[in-house]
Amino acid sequence: MEPKQEKWINDILDSLDNLQRTEPNPFLFAKIRDRLLSAPQTVYVPTRTVWLAAASFALLTLLNVHLSTQQSASTNATASALNTVVTDMQLYPATTQFYDVWSELNY
């Protein structure tokens, strides 16, 4: 190492010689022990908040069920209408298709 760096390091280490160790508050240990031994206060959630959360959960569940059944019903109606049009216009021979042409896999 260079002498400049060694001198700088030694100066910094020597500056720590005159420092005194800090002393904590004499009552700090007693305060910490008191907090650990004291029972935590129970916190109650208001009844109104519980009912609002339950009602919103039920509402979201009902909306999801309603939307999922409505979407599947409209998909079936659309698929049958498309199959009817394709068959009426003879766009493909119905006997050679092993799968539904208008299914989601073919888009």
C-alpha positions as CSV (number, residue, x, y, z in Angstrom):
1,M,0.0,0.0,0.0
2,E,1.1,3.5,-0.6
3,P,2.4,5.6,2.4
4,K,-0.3,8.2,1.8
5,Q,-3.1,5.7,2.1
6,E,-1.5,4.1,5.2
7,K,-1.2,7.5,6.8
8,W,-4.8,8.4,6.0
9,I,-6.0,5.1,7.5
10,N,-3.9,5.5,10.6
11,D,-5.2,9.1,11.1
12,I,-8.8,7.9,10.9
13,L,-8.2,5.0,13.3
14,D,-6.4,7.4,15.7
15,S,-9.3,9.8,15.7
16,L,-11.4,7.1,17.4
17,D,-9.0,6.9,20.4
18,N,-10.5,9.9,22.3
19,L,-14.1,8.8,21.9
20,Q,-16.1,7.7,24.9
21,R,-18.5,4.9,24.9
22,T,-22.2,6.0,25.0
23,E,-24.2,5.0,27.9
24,P,-27.9,4.1,27.4
25,N,-30.7,5.5,29.5
26,P,-30.7,3.8,32.9
27,F,-34.4,3.0,32.6
28,L,-34.3,1.6,29.1
29,F,-34.1,-2.0,30.1
30,A,-37.0,-1.6,32.5
31,K,-39.1,0.1,29.8
32,I,-38.4,-2.7,27.3
33,R,-39.1,-5.4,29.9
34,D,-42.4,-3.7,30.8
35,R,-43.6,-3.5,27.2
36,L,-42.8,-7.2,26.7
37,L,-44.6,-8.3,29.8
38,S,-47.7,-6.1,29.4
39,A,-50.6,-7.8,27.6
40,P,-51.4,-6.4,24.2
41,Q,-54.6,-4.5,23.9
42,T,-57.3,-6.3,22.0
43,V,-58.6,-4.4,18.9
44,Y,-62.1,-5.0,17.8
45,V,-63.4,-4.5,14.3
46,P,-66.7,-2.7,14.2
47,T,-69.7,-4.8,13.4
48,R,-70.7,-2.5,10.5
49,T,-67.4,-3.1,8.8
50,V,-67.7,-6.9,9.1
51,W,-71.2,-6.8,7.6
52,L,-70.1,-4.5,4.8
53,A,-67.3,-6.8,3.9
54,A,-69.5,-9.8,3.9
55,A,-72.2,-8.1,1.8
56,S,-69.6,-6.9,-0.8
57,F,-68.1,-10.4,-1.0
58,A,-71.6,-11.9,-1.5
59,L,-72.4,-9.3,-4.2
60,L,-69.2,-10.0,-6.1
61,T,-69.9,-13.7,-6.0
62,L,-73.4,-13.2,-7.3
63,L,-72.3,-11.0,-10.1
64,N,-69.6,-13.4,-11.1
65,V,-72.1,-16.3,-11.2
66,H,-74.6,-14.2,-13.2
67,L,-72.0,-13.0,-15.7
68,S,-70.5,-16.5,-16.3
69,T,-73.9,-18.1,-16.9
70,Q,-75.0,-15.3,-19.2
71,Q,-71.8,-15.5,-21.2
72,S,-72.0,-19.2,-21.7
73,A,-75.7,-19.0,-22.8
74,S,-74.9,-16.3,-25.4
75,T,-71.9,-18.3,-26.7
76,N,-74.1,-21.3,-27.2
77,A,-76.8,-19.3,-29.0
78,T,-74.2,-17.6,-31.3
79,A,-72.5,-21.0,-32.1
80,S,-75.8,-22.6,-33.0
81,A,-76.8,-19.6,-35.2
82,L,-73.5,-19.7,-37.0
83,N,-73.8,-23.5,-37.6
84,T,-77.3,-22.9,-39.0
85,V,-76.1,-20.3,-41.4
86,V,-73.1,-22.5,-42.5
87,T,-75.4,-25.5,-43.0
88,D,-78.1,-23.5,-44.9
89,M,-75.6,-21.9,-47.2
90,Q,-73.7,-25.2,-47.7
91,L,-70.3,-23.6,-46.9
92,Y,-68.8,-26.9,-45.9
93,P,-70.0,-30.5,-46.0
94,A,-71.3,-31.3,-42.5
95,T,-70.4,-35.0,-42.7
96,T,-66.6,-34.4,-43.1
97,Q,-66.1,-32.1,-40.1
98,F,-64.8,-33.9,-37.0
99,Y,-65.0,-30.7,-34.9
100,D,-66.9,-27.5,-34.8
101,V,-65.5,-25.0,-37.3
102,W,-66.6,-22.0,-35.3
103,S,-65.1,-23.2,-32.0
104,E,-62.6,-21.0,-30.2
105,L,-59.7,-23.2,-31.1
106,N,-60.0,-22.4,-34.8
107,Y,-59.9,-18.6,-34.5
